[in-house]
Amino acid sequence: MNGILISLEGPDGSGKTSLLKELVPELQTMKREILTTREPGGVKLAEEIRQIILKPENTEIDAKTEMLLFAAARRLHLQLKVLPALREGKVVIMDRFIDSSVAYQGFGRELGTTVVDWLNDFATDGIKPDLTLYLDIDTDAALERIMNNRADEVNRLDLERVEMHRKVRQGYLKIVEAEPERFVKIDASQSLDKVVAEAVKTIKQRFPAEF
């Protein structure tokens, strides 16, 4: 594979989806074709699994089931969409990837990082992003964003207790600290324009030959 894999990570409410929408037009000078996608989802079957995971009424899903569903969706997405694009030399920018499972199920659900890392490795054949942009934001501010801006789209994970969301953020910070060569942390409390500018600058600095 000679493509480039970039992932966007962060707690719910950090603005990953908004960043992705604004990021692509700013990267049109890249020499490679850009493909954007999301997890869980990205392909038909994975999107169906996404609906199962995120429906607020599916309260019977426990932590282990949730982890396995995410892994199944990830495998489908990778096999059917991401890997073919990387083999074609494209730049793939993903809204969430492996680190989301470590943060949410490993830290947030307290399943531990060992089992989540193993399952991720099994589902992805050990693939990791070339660059991960982590959008960091205070938990209370992130939840306020969710309630103010996504009132009609609040999902099962959004409705978790604030303690869960705090654990997720702290988990992310530990993941970022453990892999400084892959992660770049961006202050997501800034305006979207500033977040986009930082993201574009980082990508151009990391992959100068692609512009």
N, C-alpha and C positions, 0 to 999 in steps of 0.2 A: 504494500500500500504506500502510495506517495502523496496522499491527501493530507489535509490539516484538520484536526479536530479541536474545536474550541467549545468549552461549556460555560454556561452562565449559572451561577449558584447563589443561593441566599435564602433566608427565611421567607415565608409567605408575607407578602406586603412590601418586599424590598424593591420591587419594580423591574424584575427580570424580563417579563413579557413586554413591558413598555420599552425597555432598553433594546430588546431584540428588534422591535418594529422600527426604531429610529436608527439603529446601528447599520443596517444593511445599505441604505442609501449613501451613508458616509464612507462605505468601503468599496464603492463601485470602481475605484481605480485599481483594485486588486487584479492581478493577471489571471487569477483562477475564477472559475464559476463558484458562486456561493449558494449553499443549500441551507435553509433554516428548518428546524424541526423542534419537537418538544417531547418531554417525558412526564408522566406516562402517556403514551400515545404515539403519534407520528405515522402509524399505519392502521388499517381498518381494525384488525383484531386487537391491537394494543389500545386503540381508542375505546373499544368495547370494554376492555379490562379497566381502563381509566374510569369509565362511568360506574362500574361496580365499586371501585375503591372510594370514589369521591362522593357518591350519593349520601346525603346526610342521614337518610333513613336506614342505611346499612350498618346499624350499630352492633350487629352480631360479629362483625369482622374483628378478630383479635389481632394482637401485635404480630404473631408469627404468620398468620394468614395474610395480613397486609404486606409483610416483607416478601412472601412468596409470590403474591400477585404482582408486586412491583418488578420482581425479578423476571417473571414470565413475560410481562409487557416489554421489559428492557430487551430480552432476548429476541423477541419478534421484531421489535423496532430496529435493533442492530443488524439482524440477519437480512431483513427485507429492504431496509432503506439506507442505513448509515454506512455499513461496510461496502455495498456497491458504489456509493458515492465516493468514498475514500479511495477505492480501487481505481476510480476514474480520475483521481487527482483533484477532486473538488475540495473546497473549504466547507466544512460542516459546522454550523454554529447551533448548539443545542441549548434549549431552555430546560435545564436540569439534566443530570446524568448520575453517575455512580455515587458521588458525594452526598446527594440528597438522601439516599438510603442509609448511609452511615450516620448522617446527622439526625434523620427523623426516626428510623427504626433502631439504630445502634445506640444513640444518645437519648433521643426523645422518648422512645418506648422502652429504653433500658434493656434491650436485648444483647448489648455488648458489641463492640466493634469486630471482634474475632469472627463471629458467625456471619455478620453482614459482609465483611471483607471477603470471606471465603465464598459466599453465595454470589457476590458481585463478580469475583474472579471467574467462577464457574460459568455464569451467564454471559460474560463478555469475552471469554478466552484471554483475560488479562489486559484488555485494551484500556488505556487511560488517555485523557485529553492531552494535547500538546500544550494547551494553556487553559487555565480556568480563572474566570473573573468572578470574584466573590463580592457580592453586594451586601455590605454590612449596615444594619440599622437597629436602633434600640427596639426592644420587643414591644413596648407600649406604643411607640410611634407606628410600628408596622401594623399592629392590630387596629389602631385607629384608622389607618389608611384602608384596611380591608373593609371595615364597617362603613366608612364614608364613601368609598369609591366602588365597592363591589357588592353592594347590599343584595343585588339580585343574582349573584353568582357565588355566594358563600357556600363552601363545600364542607365535607365531614371533617377534614383536617383543620380548616379554619376555625371550627367550633370547639376545638380542644381547649382545655383549661390553659390559662396563661402560663402556668408552671411548665407545661409541655413545651410551649413555644420558647420559653427561656432556656430550657435544656437543649433545644434544637440549636439556638443561636450559640450557646456555649460550646456545643459539639462542633459546629462549623469553625469556630475560632481555634479549637484544638486541631482540627484537620488542616486548616490553613497554616498553622504554626509548624506542623509536622512535615509539610511539603512546600517550603518557600520557593523552590525552583519552579513549581508548576502554578502556584496561585499568585494572583495580584488582588489585593483587597482595595475596594472602592467604597468611599463613604456614600451610602445610598440615601442619606438624609438631605443631600444637596439637591438642587434643581435637576430635572431630567437632562437639560442641556449640558450641565457640567458633568453629569455621570456619563453621558454619551461621549463628550469630549475626552474624558479620561480613558474610556474604553478604547476609543479609536487610537489615541496616542499610544496606549499600551500595545495594541495589536501591531501597529506600524513599527514600534521599537522591537517587538519580539520577532517579527517576520519582515525585515526590511527588504529582502530580495523579492518579495511578492508584490511590491508596489513600483 
